[in-house]
Amino acid sequence: MSTQPVLVCSQFSQTADGVTNCTSQAWVDTYVLTPDEQAQLELVIHGGFDSSTFLQFFGATLTLFAIGFAAGIIISQLRKAKRG
């Protein structure tokens, strides 16, 4: 990260018709992020975790487990019936 001078508004005034104007400006040294740094910062702030995607894949995992478990039980029963 690097610091760069940025022009900011330090005082505001509002007109009768509701328009906000800047009445005083100042130069402030502030950190300027590159797009890559911004993306990394957003991941840190928001956790990088999407709950809807998690629920979708968790449900799919449970469904595949249930299908495999049921297929295993059926195959086991067919083998037992074949022997006996």
TORTILUM-135745 format. One record per atom (N, C-alpha, C): atom name; chain; residue number from 0; x, y, z. Coordinates in pm, whole numbers, plus 32768, in hexadecimal, padded with zeros to 4 digits. Example, Ala and Ser with C-alpha at 12.3 -4.5 7.8 and 13.67 -1.06 7.14 Angstrom:
2
atom koldo = N	keke = A	rolo = 0	east = 8527	north = 7DC7	up = 830C
atom koldo = CA	keke = A	rolo = 0	east = 84CE	north = 7E3E	up = 830C
atom koldo = C	keke = A	rolo = 0	east = 8528	north = 7EB6	up = 830C
atom koldo = N	keke = A	rolo = 1	east = 8505	north = 7F1F	up = 82C4
atom koldo = CA	keke = A	rolo = 1	east = 8557	north = 7F96	up = 82CA
atom koldo = C	keke = A	rolo = 1	east = 850A	north = 8003	up = 8313
// end
This chain:
84
atom koldo = N	keke = A	rolo = 0	east = 8055	north = 7F8A	up = 8000
atom koldo = CA	keke = A	rolo = 0	east = 8000	north = 8000	up = 8000
atom koldo = C	keke = A	rolo = 0	east = 8059	north = 807C	up = 8000
atom koldo = N	keke = A	rolo = 1	east = 8028	north = 80DE	up = 7FBF
atom koldo = CA	keke = A	rolo = 1	east = 8072	north = 815C	up = 7FBB
atom koldo = C	keke = A	rolo = 1	east = 8015	north = 81CE	up = 7FE2
atom koldo = N	keke = A	rolo = 2	east = 8052	north = 8237	up = 8017
atom koldo = CA	keke = A	rolo = 2	east = 8001	north = 82AB	up = 803A
atom koldo = C	keke = A	rolo = 2	east = 8006	north = 830E	up = 7FC6
atom koldo = N	keke = A	rolo = 3	east = 7F94	north = 8348	up = 7FAA
atom koldo = CA	keke = A	rolo = 3	east = 7F88	north = 83AA	up = 7F40
atom koldo = C	keke = A	rolo = 3	east = 7F36	north = 841E	up = 7F75
atom koldo = N	keke = A	rolo = 4	east = 7F54	north = 8499	up = 7F49
atom koldo = CA	keke = A	rolo = 4	east = 7F00	north = 850A	up = 7F72
atom koldo = C	keke = A	rolo = 4	east = 7E7A	north = 8506	up = 7F28
atom koldo = N	keke = A	rolo = 5	east = 7E0F	north = 8515	up = 7F74
atom koldo = CA	keke = A	rolo = 5	east = 7D88	north = 8511	up = 7F3C
atom koldo = C	keke = A	rolo = 5	east = 7D3D	north = 858D	up = 7F6A
atom koldo = N	keke = A	rolo = 6	east = 7CF6	north = 85CC	up = 7F0F
atom koldo = CA	keke = A	rolo = 6	east = 7CA7	north = 8643	up = 7F2F
atom koldo = C	keke = A	rolo = 6	east = 7C21	north = 8617	up = 7F6B
atom koldo = N	keke = A	rolo = 7	east = 7C07	north = 8645	up = 7FE5
atom koldo = CA	keke = A	rolo = 7	east = 7B8A	north = 8620	up = 802A
atom koldo = C	keke = A	rolo = 7	east = 7B42	north = 869E	up = 8054
atom koldo = N	keke = A	rolo = 8	east = 7AC1	north = 8690	up = 806C
atom koldo = CA	keke = A	rolo = 8	east = 7A71	north = 8700	up = 809B
atom koldo = C	keke = A	rolo = 8	east = 7A6B	north = 86F9	up = 8133
atom koldo = N	keke = A	rolo = 9	east = 7A8E	north = 8767	up = 8175
atom koldo = CA	keke = A	rolo = 9	east = 7A92	north = 8766	up = 8208
atom koldo = C	keke = A	rolo = 9	east = 7A19	north = 87AD	up = 8245
atom koldo = N	keke = A	rolo = 10	east = 79D2	north = 87FF	up = 81F8
atom koldo = CA	keke = A	rolo = 10	east = 7959	north = 8841	up = 8229
atom koldo = C	keke = A	rolo = 10	east = 78F0	north = 8844	up = 81BC
atom koldo = N	keke = A	rolo = 11	east = 7873	north = 8830	up = 81E6
atom koldo = CA	keke = A	rolo = 11	east = 7804	north = 882D	up = 8188
atom koldo = C	keke = A	rolo = 11	east = 779F	north = 8899	up = 81AE
atom koldo = N	keke = A	rolo = 12	east = 7754	north = 88C5	up = 814A
atom koldo = CA	keke = A	rolo = 12	east = 76E2	north = 891D	up = 8163
atom koldo = C	keke = A	rolo = 12	east = 766E	north = 88EC	up = 810F
atom koldo = N	keke = A	rolo = 13	east = 75F6	north = 8906	up = 8140
atom koldo = CA	keke = A	rolo = 13	east = 757F	north = 88D7	up = 80F9
atom koldo = C	keke = A	rolo = 13	east = 7529	north = 894F	up = 80D5
atom koldo = N	keke = A	rolo = 14	east = 74FC	north = 8952	up = 8058
atom koldo = CA	keke = A	rolo = 14	east = 74A7	north = 89C0	up = 802A
atom koldo = C	keke = A	rolo = 14	east = 7416	north = 89A6	up = 8051
atom koldo = N	keke = A	rolo = 15	east = 73C0	north = 8A08	up = 803A
atom koldo = CA	keke = A	rolo = 15	east = 7333	north = 89FD	up = 805F
atom koldo = C	keke = A	rolo = 15	east = 72EB	north = 898F	up = 8011
atom koldo = N	keke = A	rolo = 16	east = 7319	north = 8975	up = 7F97
atom koldo = CA	keke = A	rolo = 16	east = 72D7	north = 890D	up = 7F47
atom koldo = C	keke = A	rolo = 16	east = 7314	north = 8882	up = 7F5D
atom koldo = N	keke = A	rolo = 17	east = 736A	north = 8871	up = 7FC1
atom koldo = CA	keke = A	rolo = 17	east = 739E	north = 87EF	up = 7FE8
atom koldo = C	keke = A	rolo = 17	east = 741E	north = 87C4	up = 7FA4
atom koldo = N	keke = A	rolo = 18	east = 745D	north = 881B	up = 7F59
atom koldo = CA	keke = A	rolo = 18	east = 74DB	north = 87F8	up = 7F16
atom koldo = C	keke = A	rolo = 18	east = 754E	north = 880B	up = 7F78
atom koldo = N	keke = A	rolo = 19	east = 75A6	north = 87A7	up = 7F81
atom koldo = CA	keke = A	rolo = 19	east = 761B	north = 87AF	up = 7FDA
atom koldo = C	keke = A	rolo = 19	east = 7694	north = 87DB	up = 7F89
atom koldo = N	keke = A	rolo = 20	east = 76DA	north = 8840	up = 7FBA
atom koldo = CA	keke = A	rolo = 20	east = 7750	north = 8876	up = 7F78
atom koldo = C	keke = A	rolo = 20	east = 77C8	north = 886D	up = 7FD5
atom koldo = N	keke = A	rolo = 21	east = 783C	north = 8861	up = 7F9A
atom koldo = CA	keke = A	rolo = 21	east = 78B9	north = 8861	up = 7FE7
atom koldo = C	keke = A	rolo = 21	east = 78E8	north = 88F1	up = 7FF6
atom koldo = N	keke = A	rolo = 22	east = 7901	north = 891B	up = 8072
atom koldo = CA	keke = A	rolo = 22	east = 792D	north = 89A5	up = 8089
atom koldo = C	keke = A	rolo = 22	east = 79C1	north = 89AE	up = 80A9
atom koldo = N	keke = A	rolo = 23	east = 79FF	north = 8940	up = 80D0
atom koldo = CA	keke = A	rolo = 23	east = 7A8E	north = 8942	up = 80F1
atom koldo = C	keke = A	rolo = 23	east = 7ACE	north = 88BF	up = 80C8
atom koldo = N	keke = A	rolo = 24	east = 7B3A	north = 88C8	up = 807C
atom koldo = CA	keke = A	rolo = 24	east = 7B81	north = 8851	up = 804F
atom koldo = C	keke = A	rolo = 24	east = 7C0C	north = 884D	up = 808D
atom koldo = N	keke = A	rolo = 25	east = 7C41	north = 87D2	up = 809D
atom koldo = CA	keke = A	rolo = 25	east = 7CC6	north = 87C2	up = 80D5
atom koldo = C	keke = A	rolo = 25	east = 7D08	north = 8748	up = 8094
atom koldo = N	keke = A	rolo = 26	east = 7D8E	north = 874B	up = 808F
atom koldo = CA	keke = A	rolo = 26	east = 7DDB	north = 86DA	up = 805C
atom koldo = C	keke = A	rolo = 26	east = 7E00	north = 8682	up = 80D3
atom koldo = N	keke = A	rolo = 27	east = 7DE5	north = 8600	up = 80C7
atom koldo = CA	keke = A	rolo = 27	east = 7E02	north = 85A1	up = 8132
atom koldo = C	keke = A	rolo = 27	east = 7E50	north = 852C	up = 80F7
atom koldo = N	keke = A	rolo = 28	east = 7EBB	north = 8502	up = 813E
atom koldo = CA	keke = A	rolo = 28	east = 7F02	north = 8489	up = 8115
atom koldo = C	keke = A	rolo = 28	east = 7EB2	north = 8410	up = 8141
atom koldo = N	keke = A	rolo = 29	east = 7E96	north = 83BA	up = 80E3
atom koldo = CA	keke = A	rolo = 29	east = 7E46	north = 8343	up = 8101
atom koldo = C	keke = A	rolo = 29	east = 7E7C	north = 82CB	up = 80B5
atom koldo = N	keke = A	rolo = 30	east = 7E58	north = 8254	up = 80E4
atom koldo = CA	keke = A	rolo = 30	east = 7E81	north = 81DA	up = 80A0
atom koldo = C	keke = A	rolo = 30	east = 7E2B	north = 81C5	up = 8025
atom koldo = N	keke = A	rolo = 31	east = 7E6C	north = 81A7	up = 7FB5
atom koldo = CA	keke = A	rolo = 31	east = 7E27	north = 818A	up = 7F39
atom koldo = C	keke = A	rolo = 31	east = 7E42	north = 80F7	up = 7F17
atom koldo = N	keke = A	rolo = 32	east = 7DD8	north = 80AA	up = 7F05
atom koldo = CA	keke = A	rolo = 32	east = 7DE4	north = 801C	up = 7EEB
atom koldo = C	keke = A	rolo = 32	east = 7DDD	north = 7FFF	up = 7E55
atom koldo = N	keke = A	rolo = 33	east = 7E2C	north = 7F9F	up = 7E2A
atom koldo = CA	keke = A	rolo = 33	east = 7E20	north = 7F6E	up = 7DA1
atom koldo = C	keke = A	rolo = 33	east = 7DA4	north = 7F13	up = 7D99
atom koldo = N	keke = A	rolo = 34	east = 7D74	north = 7EF5	up = 7D23
atom koldo = CA	keke = A	rolo = 34	east = 7CFE	north = 7E9C	up = 7D19
atom koldo = C	keke = A	rolo = 34	east = 7D15	north = 7E13	up = 7D5A
atom koldo = N	keke = A	rolo = 35	east = 7D8F	north = 7DDB	up = 7D50
atom koldo = CA	keke = A	rolo = 35	east = 7DAB	north = 7D5B	up = 7D8F
atom koldo = C	keke = A	rolo = 35	east = 7DA4	north = 7D66	up = 7E27
atom koldo = N	keke = A	rolo = 36	east = 7DDD	north = 7DD1	up = 7E5D
atom koldo = CA	keke = A	rolo = 36	east = 7DD9	north = 7DE5	up = 7EEE
atom koldo = C	keke = A	rolo = 36	east = 7D4A	north = 7DFA	up = 7F1E
atom koldo = N	keke = A	rolo = 37	east = 7CFA	north = 7E3F	up = 7ECE
atom koldo = CA	keke = A	rolo = 37	east = 7C6E	north = 7E56	up = 7EF2
atom koldo = C	keke = A	rolo = 37	east = 7C22	north = 7DD2	up = 7EF7
atom koldo = N	keke = A	rolo = 38	east = 7C39	north = 7D7A	up = 7E96
atom koldo = CA	keke = A	rolo = 38	east = 7BF5	north = 7CF9	up = 7E94
atom koldo = C	keke = A	rolo = 38	east = 7C1C	north = 7CA6	up = 7F0D
atom koldo = N	keke = A	rolo = 39	east = 7C9D	north = 7CA8	up = 7F33
atom koldo = CA	keke = A	rolo = 39	east = 7CCA	north = 7C5E	up = 7FA9
atom koldo = C	keke = A	rolo = 39	east = 7C8D	north = 7C98	up = 8027
atom koldo = N	keke = A	rolo = 40	east = 7C84	north = 7D1B	up = 8030
atom koldo = CA	keke = A	rolo = 40	east = 7C49	north = 7D5B	up = 80A5
atom koldo = C	keke = A	rolo = 40	east = 7BB5	north = 7D38	up = 80B2
atom koldo = N	keke = A	rolo = 41	east = 7B6D	north = 7D34	up = 8043
atom koldo = CA	keke = A	rolo = 41	east = 7ADF	north = 7D0F	up = 8047
atom koldo = C	keke = A	rolo = 41	east = 7ACE	north = 7C80	up = 8076
atom koldo = N	keke = A	rolo = 42	east = 7B2A	north = 7C25	up = 804E
atom koldo = CA	keke = A	rolo = 42	east = 7B22	north = 7B9B	up = 807E
atom koldo = C	keke = A	rolo = 42	east = 7B37	north = 7B95	up = 8115
atom koldo = N	keke = A	rolo = 43	east = 7B93	north = 7BE4	up = 8148
atom koldo = CA	keke = A	rolo = 43	east = 7BAC	north = 7BE5	up = 81D8
atom koldo = C	keke = A	rolo = 43	east = 7B33	north = 7C1E	up = 8223
atom koldo = N	keke = A	rolo = 44	east = 7AFC	north = 7C8B	up = 81F0
atom koldo = CA	keke = A	rolo = 44	east = 7A8C	north = 7CCC	up = 8235
atom koldo = C	keke = A	rolo = 44	east = 7A0E	north = 7C77	up = 8230
atom koldo = N	keke = A	rolo = 45	east = 79EF	north = 7C3F	up = 81BB
atom koldo = CA	keke = A	rolo = 45	east = 7973	north = 7BF5	up = 81AB
atom koldo = C	keke = A	rolo = 45	east = 7984	north = 7B5F	up = 81C4
atom koldo = N	keke = A	rolo = 46	east = 79FB	north = 7B33	up = 81E2
atom koldo = CA	keke = A	rolo = 46	east = 7A11	north = 7AA7	up = 8203
atom koldo = C	keke = A	rolo = 46	east = 7A28	north = 7A4C	up = 818D
atom koldo = N	keke = A	rolo = 47	east = 7A0A	north = 7A78	up = 8115
atom koldo = CA	keke = A	rolo = 47	east = 7A1E	north = 7A24	up = 80A0
atom koldo = C	keke = A	rolo = 47	east = 79C9	north = 79A6	up = 80A2
atom koldo = N	keke = A	rolo = 48	east = 7957	north = 79A9	up = 80E5
atom koldo = CA	keke = A	rolo = 48	east = 7903	north = 7933	up = 80F8
atom koldo = C	keke = A	rolo = 48	east = 7875	north = 7954	up = 80CC
atom koldo = N	keke = A	rolo = 49	east = 7843	north = 7908	up = 806D
atom koldo = CA	keke = A	rolo = 49	east = 77BB	north = 791C	up = 803C
atom koldo = C	keke = A	rolo = 49	east = 7763	north = 78AD	up = 8072
atom koldo = N	keke = A	rolo = 50	east = 7707	north = 78D0	up = 80CB
atom koldo = CA	keke = A	rolo = 50	east = 76B6	north = 786B	up = 810E
atom koldo = C	keke = A	rolo = 50	east = 7657	north = 7823	up = 80AE
atom koldo = N	keke = A	rolo = 51	east = 7624	north = 7867	up = 8049
atom koldo = CA	keke = A	rolo = 51	east = 75C9	north = 7824	up = 7FEC
atom koldo = C	keke = A	rolo = 51	east = 7612	north = 77B9	up = 7F9A
atom koldo = N	keke = A	rolo = 52	east = 768D	north = 77D5	up = 7F72
atom koldo = CA	keke = A	rolo = 52	east = 76DC	north = 7771	up = 7F2A
atom koldo = C	keke = A	rolo = 52	east = 76FD	north = 76FC	up = 7F85
atom koldo = N	keke = A	rolo = 53	east = 771F	north = 7719	up = 8003
atom koldo = CA	keke = A	rolo = 53	east = 773B	north = 76AF	up = 8064
atom koldo = C	keke = A	rolo = 53	east = 76C2	north = 7654	up = 8074
atom koldo = N	keke = A	rolo = 54	east = 764C	north = 768D	up = 8085
atom koldo = CA	keke = A	rolo = 54	east = 75D3	north = 763D	up = 8099
atom koldo = C	keke = A	rolo = 54	east = 75B4	north = 75E8	up = 801E
atom koldo = N	keke = A	rolo = 55	east = 75CB	north = 7620	up = 7FA9
atom koldo = CA	keke = A	rolo = 55	east = 75B2	north = 75D6	up = 7F2E
atom koldo = C	keke = A	rolo = 55	east = 760D	north = 755B	up = 7F26
atom koldo = N	keke = A	rolo = 56	east = 768E	north = 756D	up = 7F3D
atom koldo = CA	keke = A	rolo = 56	east = 76EB	north = 74FD	up = 7F32
atom koldo = C	keke = A	rolo = 56	east = 76E0	north = 749E	up = 7FA9
atom koldo = N	keke = A	rolo = 57	east = 76BD	north = 74D0	up = 801D
atom koldo = CA	keke = A	rolo = 57	east = 76A8	north = 7478	up = 8090
atom koldo = C	keke = A	rolo = 57	east = 7630	north = 741D	up = 8077
atom koldo = N	keke = A	rolo = 58	east = 75C5	north = 7455	up = 8041
atom koldo = CA	keke = A	rolo = 58	east = 7550	north = 7405	up = 801E
atom koldo = C	keke = A	rolo = 58	east = 7570	north = 739D	up = 7FB4
atom koldo = N	keke = A	rolo = 59	east = 75BE	north = 73C3	up = 7F51
atom koldo = CA	keke = A	rolo = 59	east = 75E5	north = 7365	up = 7EE8
atom koldo = C	keke = A	rolo = 59	east = 763B	north = 72F5	up = 7F21
atom koldo = N	keke = A	rolo = 60	east = 7694	north = 7315	up = 7F7E
atom koldo = CA	keke = A	rolo = 60	east = 76E9	north = 72B0	up = 7FBC
atom koldo = C	keke = A	rolo = 60	east = 7695	north = 724D	up = 800C
atom koldo = N	keke = A	rolo = 61	east = 7636	north = 7280	up = 805A
atom koldo = CA	keke = A	rolo = 61	east = 75DF	north = 7227	up = 80A6
atom koldo = C	keke = A	rolo = 61	east = 758A	north = 71CF	up = 804A
atom koldo = N	keke = A	rolo = 62	east = 755A	north = 7206	up = 7FDD
atom koldo = CA	keke = A	rolo = 62	east = 750A	north = 71B9	up = 7F7F
atom koldo = C	keke = A	rolo = 62	east = 755C	north = 7149	up = 7F40
atom koldo = N	keke = A	rolo = 63	east = 75D6	north = 7168	up = 7F15
atom koldo = CA	keke = A	rolo = 63	east = 762C	north = 7100	up = 7EDB
atom koldo = C	keke = A	rolo = 63	east = 7650	north = 7095	up = 7F41
atom koldo = N	keke = A	rolo = 64	east = 7666	north = 70BD	up = 7FBF
atom koldo = CA	keke = A	rolo = 64	east = 7681	north = 705B	up = 8028
atom koldo = C	keke = A	rolo = 64	east = 7609	north = 6FFF	up = 803A
atom koldo = N	keke = A	rolo = 65	east = 7591	north = 7036	up = 803E
atom koldo = CA	keke = A	rolo = 65	east = 7518	north = 6FE5	up = 8051
atom koldo = C	keke = A	rolo = 65	east = 7504	north = 6F85	up = 7FDB
atom koldo = N	keke = A	rolo = 66	east = 751C	north = 6FB3	up = 7F62
atom koldo = CA	keke = A	rolo = 66	east = 750E	north = 6F5D	up = 7EEC
atom koldo = C	keke = A	rolo = 66	east = 7573	north = 6EEB	up = 7EF1
atom koldo = N	keke = A	rolo = 67	east = 75F0	north = 6F0C	up = 7F13
atom koldo = CA	keke = A	rolo = 67	east = 7657	north = 6EA3	up = 7F1D
atom koldo = C	keke = A	rolo = 67	east = 763A	north = 6E40	up = 7F8C
atom koldo = N	keke = A	rolo = 68	east = 760C	north = 6E71	up = 7FFD
atom koldo = CA	keke = A	rolo = 68	east = 75EB	north = 6E1A	up = 806E
atom koldo = C	keke = A	rolo = 68	east = 7578	north = 6DBD	up = 8049
atom koldo = N	keke = A	rolo = 69	east = 750F	north = 6DF2	up = 800A
atom koldo = CA	keke = A	rolo = 69	east = 749D	north = 6DA2	up = 7FE0
atom koldo = C	keke = A	rolo = 69	east = 74C7	north = 6D3A	up = 7F78
atom koldo = N	keke = A	rolo = 70	east = 751A	north = 6D60	up = 7F19
atom koldo = CA	keke = A	rolo = 70	east = 754A	north = 6D01	up = 7EB4
atom koldo = C	keke = A	rolo = 70	east = 759B	north = 6C93	up = 7EF6
atom koldo = N	keke = A	rolo = 71	east = 75EC	north = 6CB3	up = 7F59
atom koldo = CA	keke = A	rolo = 71	east = 763A	north = 6C4E	up = 7FA0
atom koldo = C	keke = A	rolo = 71	east = 75E1	north = 6BEC	up = 7FEB
atom koldo = N	keke = A	rolo = 72	east = 7579	north = 6C1E	up = 802B
atom koldo = CA	keke = A	rolo = 72	east = 751D	north = 6BC5	up = 8073
atom koldo = C	keke = A	rolo = 72	east = 74D5	north = 6B69	up = 8011
atom koldo = N	keke = A	rolo = 73	east = 74A8	north = 6B9D	up = 7FA1
atom koldo = CA	keke = A	rolo = 73	east = 7462	north = 6B4B	up = 7F3C
atom koldo = C	keke = A	rolo = 73	east = 74BF	north = 6AE0	up = 7F05
atom koldo = N	keke = A	rolo = 74	east = 7539	north = 6B04	up = 7EE4
atom koldo = CA	keke = A	rolo = 74	east = 7599	north = 6AA2	up = 7EAF
atom koldo = C	keke = A	rolo = 74	east = 75B6	north = 6A37	up = 7F18
atom koldo = N	keke = A	rolo = 75	east = 75C5	north = 6A60	up = 7F95
atom koldo = CA	keke = A	rolo = 75	east = 75DD	north = 6A01	up = 8002
atom koldo = C	keke = A	rolo = 75	east = 7569	north = 699F	up = 800F
atom koldo = N	keke = A	rolo = 76	east = 74F0	north = 69D1	up = 8009
atom koldo = CA	keke = A	rolo = 76	east = 747A	north = 697A	up = 8015
atom koldo = C	keke = A	rolo = 76	east = 746F	north = 691A	up = 7F9D
atom koldo = N	keke = A	rolo = 77	east = 7490	north = 694B	up = 7F26
atom koldo = CA	keke = A	rolo = 77	east = 748E	north = 68F3	up = 7EB0
atom koldo = C	keke = A	rolo = 77	east = 74F6	north = 6885	up = 7EBC
atom koldo = N	keke = A	rolo = 78	east = 756B	north = 68A3	up = 7EF0
atom koldo = CA	keke = A	rolo = 78	east = 75D3	north = 683D	up = 7F01
atom koldo = C	keke = A	rolo = 78	east = 75AA	north = 67D6	up = 7F69
atom koldo = N	keke = A	rolo = 79	east = 756C	north = 6806	up = 7FD7
atom koldo = CA	keke = A	rolo = 79	east = 753D	north = 67A9	up = 803E
atom koldo = C	keke = A	rolo = 79	east = 74D0	north = 674E	up = 8007
atom koldo = N	keke = A	rolo = 80	east = 7475	north = 6784	up = 7FB7
atom koldo = CA	keke = A	rolo = 80	east = 7408	north = 6735	up = 7F7D
atom koldo = C	keke = A	rolo = 80	east = 743F	north = 66CF	up = 7F19
atom koldo = N	keke = A	rolo = 81	east = 74A8	north = 66F1	up = 7ED4
atom koldo = CA	keke = A	rolo = 81	east = 74E4	north = 669C	up = 7E70
atom koldo = C	keke = A	rolo = 81	east = 7527	north = 6622	up = 7EB3
atom koldo = N	keke = A	rolo = 82	east = 7568	north = 663B	up = 7F27
atom koldo = CA	keke = A	rolo = 82	east = 75AD	north = 65CF	up = 7F70
atom koldo = C	keke = A	rolo = 82	east = 7549	north = 6571	up = 7FB5
atom koldo = N	keke = A	rolo = 83	east = 74E1	north = 65AB	up = 7FE9
atom koldo = CA	keke = A	rolo = 83	east = 7488	north = 655F	up = 8040
atom koldo = C	keke = A	rolo = 83	east = 7417	north = 6526	up = 7FFB
// end
